[in-house]
Structure formats: structure tokens, C-alpha cells
């Protein structure tokens, strides 16, 4: 049986020998996936002395640029950021076993890239669709699929439906405990607001290492209950 204290203690132990490398990985992953996007907006004023025509033309150009940027961001999210999320999780899991190399972050772009893209896309799509029904079903579904990224990190060839099914089994009876574990970082999140997000950069390795410990505990439980086996989940590389 896992506890918050045990997971956090194990996470601190892992970070003792390579915190700064993990920090750089989390920083790069956070920036590339948008996890550190603080929502700042840059506004510009256009002074159109030529009358309504120039103002209208400027509005059309801004609208087109906004659409292009939105499409590029959506494409990057599907084809890039989601894959990096899987690589990020793989790094954190391998880092538990030794000094994982930095390029583990990009491991999802090799081999079973398209399967990862497909699995993450349909997982996120299901969560969004459940959110459209009402917020609560979407939140529940998000926790059911909590470990999909980790499962793909361990087995990139796993079918999307199977990853969702196994994650649902692993989180059965654990959703509230996972929520409380996340809430235990509330103080750090408040500190991040006070420091304009700077402290979040340094806390991220601790948070991600703790979540890696959580997956390790849930993985062991899945093995014990016969949900999966070593043929499906072969473990992570020891460096």
C-alpha cells in the first residue's frame, strides 16, 4: 500500500544524485509542451489614421494570423507535445534506476511514433468529449486515463484502447488518493504564484519524480492483481 509520504521520500532519494540534470529535462519538457505557459498576453495598439479601411484590413490580418497560430499550436500539441509528454515520463521512470540520458526525453519520436500520437490523441479526445457532457465526467475520465502516458512510455507499441483499459484498471479505487496526492503540492503551487512561476521550475523535478513513484506503485499493484505481465510491460532501461 502506497502513501504520499513514501512516494515523496522515494522521489527525494532519486533526485539526490542528479537533481540538476532532471531539472534541465523538466525545464525543456515544460517549455516544449507548454506546461510552463503562464498565459501572459502581449497586446498591440494599431493607430489607423487612414480610416476604417485600414482598421478593417488590420483586423482581417490579425484574425488570419490568430487562426494560423491556433492551427500550428494544435498541430504541435498532437504531433509534438504529446509525444514529448511520453518521453518525459520515460525519462523520469528510467531516472529512478540510474542516470538516464537527456535525450530520453525525445525517445517517443523513434520507433512507434505514430502509435504514440494516435494513442495520446484519442485519449485526450475522449477526455474533452466527456468534459463537454459536464465537467465532472471529464475529470473522472482524466483520472481513469492518468497512466496512459506512462504505459506508452514503457510499451510504445501498446494499442490505444488497451492503454486506456489498463490505466482504468490501475486507477480503480485510487482516483481520490491520486487527487489528494496532487493537492499535497498546493503549497508549492501557491509559492509559484508569488514568485511569478519561477519556483515551479525548481519544484517540477520533485513533482514529476513523485508521480513516477506513483506509477511504479500502481504498476506493481497491476502485476499483483494480474491485470498485466512482463510480456506486456517489460520495464525500463537501467543506466
Protein Blocks (a to p, Z undefined) as FASTA:
>chain_A
ZZfklmmmmmmmmmmmmmmmmmmmmmmmmmmnopmpgoiacddddddfkbjklmmmmmmm
mmmmmmmmmmmmmmmmmmmmmmmmmmmmmmmmmmmnoccdfklmmmmmgojlmmmmmmmm
mmmmmmmmmmmmpmklmmmmmmmmmmmmmmmmmmmmbcfklmmmmmmmmmgoplmmmmmm
mmmmmmmmmmmmmnnommmmmmmmmmmmmmmmmmmmmmmmmmmnopacfklmnojadZZ
